[in-house]
Amino acid sequence: MTAGELAVVLAAVLCCIGFAALIVVLFRVLDTLKALRGEVATLRAEAGPLLAELRASTQSASEVVEEARSDLERFDKVLGSAEAISGAMAGSGRVARAALSTPVIKTAAFATGTSRAVKRWRGKTDTKPQGRRTA
């Protein structure tokens, strides 16, 4: 055997060993890909119901938020009405006090004076003092 033939045989043996190593590595990669596919399938099987539950809870939360928003708007309207009524009552209370205080006082004074005059006319004396005492 010549050196050239020896080199060709040695190269062929090294190529066979390299191809064998490459085949072993590819089988390992193939096994790893099979395991990875199984894990992805398991993940999809577990994540599907979780995503459905997440969608349902998100929808429920959205409905609760919308209901709370409508309740808040309704409460805002009620609060605005209560403030308007309170303001109107405060204003009408001042107006009523100003409009009725003088006539009520005059009517009470007139009734008191009339009852004293009637008592004197009938001959009864008034037992109440006429003025205020000063201390």
PLY file of the C-alpha trace (Angstrom):
ply
format ascii 1.0
element vertex 135
property float x
property float y
property float z
element edge 134
property int vertex1
property int vertex2
end_header
0.00 0.00 0.00
1.23 3.30 -0.94
0.99 6.41 1.14
-1.78 7.81 -1.06
-3.86 4.68 -0.68
-3.24 4.68 3.05
-4.39 8.29 3.24
-7.55 7.47 1.27
-8.32 4.47 3.51
-7.61 6.52 6.64
-9.84 9.36 5.33
-12.60 6.87 4.52
-12.39 5.35 8.02
-12.42 8.81 9.61
-15.41 9.78 7.43
-17.24 6.62 8.50
-16.50 7.37 12.16
-17.64 10.99 11.61
-20.83 9.86 9.90
-21.48 7.38 12.72
-20.98 10.14 15.28
-23.24 12.41 13.24
-25.90 9.68 13.10
-25.71 9.24 16.90
-26.03 13.02 17.41
-28.96 13.21 14.99
-30.74 10.36 16.80
-30.22 12.22 20.08
-31.62 15.41 18.54
-34.55 13.40 17.17
-35.26 11.94 20.64
-35.03 15.42 22.17
-37.43 16.81 19.56
-39.89 14.00 20.28
-39.70 14.80 24.00
-40.11 18.51 23.24
-43.17 17.81 21.07
-44.68 15.79 23.91
-44.06 18.64 26.38
-45.55 21.18 23.97
-48.64 18.99 23.57
-48.94 18.70 27.36
-48.50 22.46 27.72
-51.20 23.10 25.14
-53.53 20.63 26.85
-53.00 22.33 30.22
-52.96 25.90 28.91
-56.18 25.56 26.90
-58.52 25.27 29.91
-56.51 27.90 31.78
-56.88 30.33 28.89
-60.61 29.60 28.70
-60.93 30.23 32.43
-58.90 33.42 32.10
-61.18 34.62 29.29
-64.26 33.83 31.39
-62.91 35.63 34.44
-61.88 38.60 32.30
-65.38 38.75 30.85
-66.88 38.52 34.33
-64.57 41.27 35.60
-65.52 43.42 32.63
-69.22 42.95 33.39
-68.65 43.83 37.06
-66.73 46.97 36.06
-69.52 48.02 33.68
-72.12 47.45 36.41
-70.04 49.44 38.89
-69.65 52.22 36.33
-73.42 52.40 35.77
-74.04 52.34 39.54
-71.51 55.13 39.97
-73.19 57.20 37.27
-76.57 56.63 38.91
-75.13 57.56 42.32
-73.61 60.69 40.79
-77.04 61.69 39.47
-78.66 61.03 42.87
-75.94 63.02 44.61
-76.40 65.90 42.17
-80.16 65.86 42.80
-79.60 65.79 46.56
-77.23 68.76 46.31
-79.76 70.67 44.21
-82.56 69.89 46.66
-80.37 70.87 49.60
-79.47 74.16 47.95
-83.12 74.86 47.13
-84.22 74.02 50.67
-81.53 76.25 52.17
-82.61 79.12 49.95
-86.32 78.55 50.58
-85.68 78.29 54.33
-84.08 81.73 54.36
-86.85 83.15 52.20
-89.57 81.59 54.40
-87.90 82.83 57.58
-87.54 86.34 56.20
-91.09 86.40 54.81
-92.89 84.86 57.79
-90.93 86.01 60.85
-92.27 89.59 60.94
-95.96 88.69 60.38
-95.79 85.84 62.92
-94.25 88.12 65.54
-96.85 90.81 64.87
-99.67 88.26 65.02
-98.40 86.88 68.34
-98.08 90.40 69.76
-101.57 91.29 68.55
-103.04 88.12 70.09
-101.30 88.79 73.41
-102.46 92.42 73.45
-106.02 91.46 72.53
-106.22 88.80 75.26
-104.98 91.32 77.87
-107.48 93.89 76.68
-110.33 91.38 76.87
-109.29 90.37 80.39
-109.22 93.99 81.53
-112.55 94.68 79.89
-114.13 91.77 81.74
-112.68 93.04 84.95
-109.95 90.52 85.50
-106.49 91.75 86.34
-103.49 90.75 84.39
-101.17 88.67 86.56
-98.22 88.95 84.24
-95.82 91.86 84.66
-96.01 94.53 82.00
-92.32 95.00 81.24
-89.08 93.22 81.50
-87.16 93.34 84.70
-83.57 94.45 84.59
-81.09 92.83 86.88
0 1
1 2
2 3
3 4
4 5
5 6
6 7
7 8
8 9
9 10
10 11
11 12
12 13
13 14
14 15
15 16
16 17
17 18
18 19
19 20
20 21
21 22
22 23
23 24
24 25
25 26
26 27
27 28
28 29
29 30
30 31
31 32
32 33
33 34
34 35
35 36
36 37
37 38
38 39
39 40
40 41
41 42
42 43
43 44
44 45
45 46
46 47
47 48
48 49
49 50
50 51
51 52
52 53
53 54
54 55
55 56
56 57
57 58
58 59
59 60
60 61
61 62
62 63
63 64
64 65
65 66
66 67
67 68
68 69
69 70
70 71
71 72
72 73
73 74
74 75
75 76
76 77
77 78
78 79
79 80
80 81
81 82
82 83
83 84
84 85
85 86
86 87
87 88
88 89
89 90
90 91
91 92
92 93
93 94
94 95
95 96
96 97
97 98
98 99
99 100
100 101
101 102
102 103
103 104
104 105
105 106
106 107
107 108
108 109
109 110
110 111
111 112
112 113
113 114
114 115
115 116
116 117
117 118
118 119
119 120
120 121
121 122
122 123
123 124
124 125
125 126
126 127
127 128
128 129
129 130
130 131
131 132
132 133
133 134
